[in-house]
Amino acid sequence: MALSIKNASCGYPNNPVLRGMTLDVSPGEVLCMLGSNGTGKTTLLKTIMGFLRLQGGSIDLDGEDVSRWPQKKRAQMIGYVPQSHVPAFPFSVFDVVLMGRNAHMPRFAAPSKSDEAVASETLEQLGIPHLTDRVFTELSGGERQMVLIARALAQEPKLLVLDEPASSLDFGNQAKVLELVASLARGGLGVIMATHAPDHAFLCATKAVLLFRGRPALSGSVDEVITEKNLREAYGARVKILSEVDSDGFQIRGCVPVLH
């Protein structure tokens, strides 16, 4: 299912954070959205999800205006993984993932055997069935993030929206989450992901959007958008993009700050 955002204004009444945003995400693509704090990354994602009202322009999925959808339909079509989330109650991992099935259940209905099967299959898909009976609040940050992605996938969405999914994770868990994102895209899922790390775009994105303060965003291929000049203008810091070809012939790129 293709996401198309045209000339969108997002924000709050009398206080738009983003103006004129235009981008698209097709099945099998990963769009990585970067920009300094306050430039509107989370605001745009919350608008896509319907948590904030669209101030202008349009957001369509396969040609349908999502702002006209009831929240239940939106939840069936779009999976959302927030920056961080710890529930107030000590639910089991299985119950947290099963919550993703609420989008497909009648109000006040109990989960069916089919819903439970989807939750179990999703845990298997992500390689975390060993966490099934663990208490979610007792997991590590990396484990919790994988469970939240599992919950979103249990919705069986057509588009996955991730808000800085690796921001609080250690190096190893960041790699696991990014590898999972790339794998989901190879399976045909469209993904839009906000991040602060240009390296994440190099690792798993097919296209990128870079947000600035007081000027239009840049969008296009990762190579076109994630350049030293553009990053310096977006973040106010000098950076160097390094590139190397590994023993298998694959190009590896990384971004590091220049401190002198």
Residue, then its C-alpha position, 0 to 999 in steps of 0.5 A: m500500500a503506497l503512502s502519498i503526502k502532498n503539500a502537508s501542513c502539520g502541527y497544532p492549531n495556529n502553530p504549524v510545525l511543518r509546511g509544504m511536506t511532500l513525500d511518498v513511500s511504496p511497498g518494499e521501500v524504507l524512507c528514513m526521516l532525519g532532522s534536528n529536534g523540533t523540526g517536525k519528525t514526530t509531528l508528521l508521524k503523529t499526523i499520519m497516525g491521526f493523533l494530530r489533525l492534518q492542518g493542510g494538504s493531503i495524506d493518502l494511502d493507495g489514493e484514499d484520504v486517511s484523514r477521513w478514515p475512522q481510527k480503527k481502519r487506520a490501525q488496521m492499515i498502519g502499524y505504529v512503534p512510538q519512541s518509547h513505551v512502558p505500560a503502567f501494568p506488568f503485562s506479559v510479552f504475549d499480551v502486549v503483542l496480542m494487543g495489536r489484534n485490537a484493530h481487528m476485534p469487535r469492541f469488548a470482544a475477547p481475542s480469538k484463537s486466530d488472534e492468538a495464533v497471529a501473536s505467536e507467529t509474529l513473535e516467531q517471525l521476529g525471533i523472540p518466542h523465548l520472551t513470550d511469558r516474560v513480563f514486559t516491564e522487566l525486559s531490556g530496552g532492546e527487548r522491549q523495542m522488539v516486542l513493540i515492533a511485534r505488536a505493530l506487526a500483529q496488526e498485519p499493517k500495510l505500512l509501518v511507522l517507526d519513531e526513532p526505534a533505535s534511539s535508546l538501544d545499545f549498538g548491538n540492538q540497534a543493528k538488530v532493529l535496523e536489520l529487521v526493518a530492512s528485512l520487513a521491507r524486503g518482504g514487501l512492507g512499506v516503512i517510514m522511520a524517523t531517526h537522528a542517525p544518518d548511519h541508519a539511512f545508509l544501512c537500511a533506507t531506500k530514500a530519505v527526507l531531511l528536515f530543516r528549520g525555516r526552509p523546505a525539506l529535502s527528499g530523494s535518494v539517500d545519496e542525494v539527501i544525506t551529504e556532508k553539506n546538507l547535514r551541516e546545514a541541518y544540524g549545525a555541525r561539521v561531519k564527514i561521510l566515510s565510505e569503504v568496500d568490504s571483502d564481499g564487495f559491498q559499500i559501507r558508509g558511515c557519518v562521523p562529526v568533525l571536532h576541529 
